[in-house]
Amino acid sequence: MPSEHAKFGSSTAKRTNNCSAWVELSRGVPNIESAAAADGTIVHSIVEAWLLNPMTALVEGAEEEHLELAADMMAAITATMDKYDVEEYEPEVRGTVAEDVFGTIDYIGKAGSTLIIGDVKSGKGFQVDAERNDQILFAAWAIGETDSDALQDLIEGTEKLVGIIWQPSRDGEIHTKEWAFTWAEVDEWADNHEKMIAKARLDGNKPNPGEHCAFCPGAFKCPAKTGDALRALQYNPTDIEILATNMAMVKDLKAWCNDVEKATYNALEVGQKVTGWKLVASRASRKWLDEAAAIKTLRRKLGGLKFVTTSKILGIGAMEKEIKRQKLAIDIDEMGLTVKESSGTTIAPADDKRPAVLSGEAFAAALASVQ
């Protein structure tokens, strides 16, 4: 029986296609689920339960925020099913190519000759595109290779495939991202992927850093990353002549530093030794033992409720969420209740869509030059 996590699965497909060294680098690294991943697992479980039975009321570990996100996801999924007039669907389908090459597909739906492959993303920090998405292509390949009469009946006669990602944007709204492709494109992708899997099974591969390094368990000890770190220590961080060179390394090194800290914490958490480091209790902070009792006692001592409690309006995002929850046709921007102001300036890559602005010092220098 395959293990819960495939060595080569849908979530690692992009990494395998771009860096055949990741398997060797990740060997022996503890696989510990982060808090964000645990929340995502709960949301997936709720969506799966509701897709199987809309009357399902309880899912273990679910809190209000999980239920709200799952409800928004279900609304987006239902809208997709209505758009394509889906005839039948299956949630949480296992696609298996080999004992260590498999993946679970969140949603498969059939609409005539169209097969829909859906992926539920609960995190809003790392935005994922649907077009030429390796995870979606892996899913299509895996279900096509799976020895299951029920699954083969579902995909039989399909010619067009639509990969869909349902994911909350950074403002919390669920976005539906789509990409149409064909079985021929799946076959072409799979031919290359099988070659990369075969290569990744071997040791001694040279790492190839890039955006695919995100979430790689071996990133903290990757020589490509540690090499950048050593080079960075030799550079003057404020030298104007090499600022562009230094900035090119900043993004990757920030991610690498986070990976190192996470790997160190995970190792210590499971009892492994890391020379020079240990786990300690976080700094203690005071909190009310019983807020209601504190209010009751202190309002008498201080002369009234107004001296012990405060109230303020919800943040704009939270307010819009409440408006949506109550199903009210209210647009706070159109009502003139908000204003959009920049909090200042920040640095961005030259290809960023926002126009460049002059700093105060640069504006003063430009003004002085024409006087």
Residue pairs with C-beta under 8 A, 6 or more apart in sequence:
2 96
2 99
2 100
2 102
3 100
5 31
6 12
6 100
6 101
6 102
6 103
7 23
7 100
7 101
8 16
8 100
8 101
8 197
8 200
9 101
9 102
9 103
9 138
10 95
10 103
10 104
10 105
10 134
10 135
10 138
10 139
10 142
11 103
11 135
11 215
12 22
13 103
13 134
13 135
13 137
13 138
13 193
14 134
14 135
14 212
15 22
15 212
15 213
15 216
16 22
16 23
16 193
16 196
16 197
16 200
17 134
17 192
17 193
17 196
17 212
18 208
18 210
18 212
19 205
19 207
19 208
19 209
19 210
19 212
19 213
19 216
20 196
20 199
20 200
20 202
20 205
20 208
21 200
21 205
21 206
21 207
21 208
21 222
22 200
22 207
22 216
22 218
23 200
23 201
24 203
24 204
24 205
24 218
25 207
25 216
25 218
25 219
25 221
25 222
26 216
26 217
26 218
27 218
29 217
29 218
29 263
29 266
30 266
30 267
30 269
30 270
30 272
31 217
32 266
32 269
32 270
33 41
34 262
36 123
39 66
39 122
40 121
40 122
40 123
42 59
42 61
42 62
42 66
43 66
43 69
43 70
43 73
43 120
43 122
44 106
44 120
44 122
45 59
45 60
45 62
46 59
46 62
46 66
46 67
46 70
47 70
47 73
47 74
47 77
47 91
47 106
47 120
48 91
48 92
48 106
49 56
49 59
50 56
50 70
50 74
51 74
51 77
51 89
51 91
51 107
52 91
59 66
62 70
68 321
68 325
69 122
69 168
72 168
72 174
73 120
73 122
73 166
73 174
75 174
76 166
76 174
76 176
77 107
77 118
77 120
77 166
79 176
80 86
80 109
80 116
80 118
80 164
80 166
80 176
81 89
81 109
84 109
84 111
84 114
84 116
84 162
85 111
85 112
86 109
86 110
86 111
86 116
87 110
87 111
87 112
88 109
88 110
88 154
89 107
89 108
89 109
89 110
89 116
90 107
90 108
90 109
90 151
90 154
91 106
91 107
92 104
92 105
92 106
93 104
93 105
93 108
93 143
93 151
94 102
94 103
94 104
94 105
94 146
95 102
95 103
95 104
95 105
95 139
95 141
95 142
95 143
95 144
95 145
95 146
95 151
96 102
96 142
96 145
96 146
96 147
97 141
97 142
97 145
97 146
101 142
101 197
102 142
103 135
103 138
103 139
103 142
105 117
105 118
105 119
105 139
105 142
105 143
106 118
106 119
106 120
107 116
107 117
107 118
107 119
107 120
107 164
108 115
108 116
108 117
108 118
108 143
108 154
108 155
109 115
109 116
109 118
110 116
110 154
110 155
110 158
113 157
113 158
113 159
113 160
114 158
114 159
114 160
114 161
114 162
115 140
115 154
115 155
115 158
115 160
115 161
115 162
116 161
116 162
116 164
117 136
117 139
117 140
117 143
117 161
117 162
117 163
117 164
118 163
118 164
118 165
118 166
119 128
119 133
119 135
119 136
119 139
119 163
119 164
119 165
119 166
120 166
120 167
121 128
121 165
121 166
121 167
121 168
122 167
122 168
123 167
123 168
124 167
124 168
124 169
124 170
124 172
125 170
126 214
127 167
127 169
127 170
128 135
128 165
128 167
128 177
129 165
129 177
130 136
130 163
130 164
130 165
130 177
130 178
130 179
131 179
132 179
132 181
133 163
133 165
133 179
134 189
134 193
136 163
136 165
136 179
137 163
137 181
137 185
137 186
137 189
137 190
137 193
138 193
139 163
140 161
140 163
140 181
140 183
140 186
141 186
141 189
141 190
141 193
143 151
143 155
144 155
144 183
144 186
146 152
158 183
159 182
159 183
160 180
160 182
161 180
161 181
161 182
161 183
161 186
162 178
162 179
162 180
162 181
163 178
163 179
163 180
163 181
164 176
164 177
164 178
164 179
165 176
165 177
166 174
166 175
166 176
166 177
167 174
167 175
167 177
168 174
168 175
169 175
171 317
172 317
172 321
199 205
207 222
207 223
207 224
208 224
209 222
209 224
209 225
209 228
209 252
213 219
213 222
213 225
213 252
213 255
214 255
216 222
216 259
217 263
219 225
219 255
219 256
219 259
220 256
220 259
220 260
220 262
220 263
220 264
221 263
222 256
225 252
225 253
225 256
225 259
226 256
228 249
228 252
228 253
228 256
229 253
229 256
231 249
232 246
232 249
232 253
235 242
235 245
235 246
236 242
237 246
239 246
247 347
264 274
264 277
265 279
267 273
267 274
268 274
268 277
268 278
268 279
269 279
288 294
294 308
295 305
295 308
295 309
298 307
298 308
299 305
299 307
299 308
302 308
313 319
314 322
316 332
316 338
319 332
320 332
323 330
323 332
332 338
345 357
345 359
348 354
358 366
